[in-house]
Amino acid sequence: MERVAAWLHEKNPGLDGPIDTDEDLIEARLIDSMDFLEFIDLLEDISGTSIDLQEVTIDDFRTLARVRERFLTPAR
């Protein structure tokens, strides 16, 4: 999650401090439509897997907690 947080801070230079895991990244405009595909590429790079856009919803990217659960937690 450190790389994700670092990327979000890079894209939002005015952002101070840590990002709460339940903060709505889209409502807070920490991720916008221009950065969305780059964000997906980052998650694919970190997870080592491809993200099929047909199998996800916007809610899968809404909070850091959901991103971790959906893309960065190994399958059991």
Secondary structure, DSSP 8 states (H G I E B T S, - for coil): -HHHHHHHHHH-TT--S---TTS-TTTTTSS-TTTHHHHHHHHHHHHTS---GGG--GGGGSSHHHHIIIIIS---
